Structure formats: structure tokens, C-alpha cells
Amino acid sequence: MRKKRFWRHGGKISCFRKSWNTACAKIHQPVLLFRNLGQNAVRNVIRASVPERAALTLSGHKTRSVFDRYNIVSQEDLKEAAEKRQAFNETQNKISESSYKLVTIGSKNSNRLQS
């Protein structure tokens, strides 16, 4: 099996990490982890509301299982999902409460719910 090698201007890069750190410094970014760029790209595409099938094709993943490994769910994602679910539940409760009203017919003792 051949080792992966990186080349620049016709010459072999002897230390990829040093070259990577230099590149990050030139674009005024903290040192990015090269291995995380794929995960970040997939997460950003999904968070931008791109349909998953399009994101899968865009990222070049051929199988759903590999794509799912790159689409990492964070604690923030879980918190946002819980907040959305709570808001939905509150909306549903308001709708169900407002669909019934108490109607008085005749005497005080003949109260009943009417939908």
C-alpha cells in the first residue's frame, strides 16, 4: 500500500502539519483540524436546510451510512430539537383548549361542554 504524500510546486511536502498550520495562519484562522473539514462541511450543508439527498450527492458520499457518520448531532442540535418540540406541544395545547367552550343552557345546573 502506498503512503499518501502531499506535493507543492513539484516538491514533496515533508511535514504536512507545518504546511497546514502555515496555510491556516495565512487566512487568519485558528489551526483547523484537517480531518474535521469533511464533517464540518456536511454539518454546515445540512444546517443550511439543503435536502439530505442533495447534500449526500454534493459531499460525494456513496452510501447513507458514511454520510450519517459525517452528519454529527451536537448538544446544540438536540437542545434546538427539544425547544421546537416544546413550542409545538404548547401550540397544540392552545388549539385543543380553544376548541371547547362552556355553554350554559337553561338553568345553572345544566352546564355542559360543547365542541
N, C-alpha and C positions, 0 to 999 in steps of 0.2 A: 504494500500500500504506500502510495506516495504521500509525502508530507505536504501540507498546504504551505505555499510560500507567497509572499506579497512582493510585488515589484513596483519600482518607481523610477522613471526616466531610464529604463533599460537596466537598472541595477537592482539587486536583491535587497529588500529591507531586512536588515539583520535583527532589529528589535522592533516588532510591530507596536508594542505598548508605547515606546518612546515616540514613535511617529504619530500614533493615535493621540497621545496627550498633546503633542505639538499642534496637531490639526484642531483639537478642541480649543486650545488657547488662542489660535488664530481667529476663531469665530466667536471668541469671548463667551464660551460656555464652560461650565464646570466639566470635569472629566466624565464623559458618558461611558457607560459600560457597553461595549460593542455588542455583546451577546444579548443585551436587553432591547436593542433597537427594533428587532422584529416584533417583540411583544408590545412595545410602546406603539409601533405603527398600527398593529391590529387593534389594540385598545382604542387608539385615537379615531380610527375609521369607524368603529362600532359606536363610540360615544358621539360621533358626528351624525348619527342616525342614518348611516349608509346601510341599506339592506344587507343582511348577513351573506346572502348568496353572492352579491356583488363584491363584498369585502373579501370573501373566500377566493374569488377569481382574481381580484386585484392583488392580493397578497401572494398569489401563486401556490397556495396550498391545494394539494390534490385530494386530500381526504378531510372529512369533517373532524376526525379525532385529533389530527395535528393542529388544525385551526382552533379547536376548542382549548388545546393546551396553551396556545398563544393568547387567547382571549381570557386573560386572568381577571377574576372578580375580586375587587378590593373591598375593604371595610366600608369605604365611602359609597361604593355601589350598593352594598347591602343596606346601608342606612337610608340612602335615597329611595330604594325599593320599599322599605318599611314605611317611610313617610308618605309615599304615593298610595300605598295600600290603606294607611290610616285615613288619608284625605278621601279616598274612595268610599271607605266604610262610613265616614261621617256624612258624606253626601247621600248615601243610600239610606241612612237612618233618618235624615231630614225629609227625604222623599216619602218614606213609609209613614212617618208621623203626620205629615201634612195630608196624606190621602184619606185619613179618617177624621171625622168631626162628630162631636156630641150634639145630637139633635133632641130637643125636648118637644114631646107631643102630648098635648092634653095636660094631665096633672104632673105634679112634681115627682111622683114615683114612677113615671113611665119613661125614664131616660134610657136610651139605647144608642149603640154605635151604628153609624150608617156610613157605608163606603160610597 
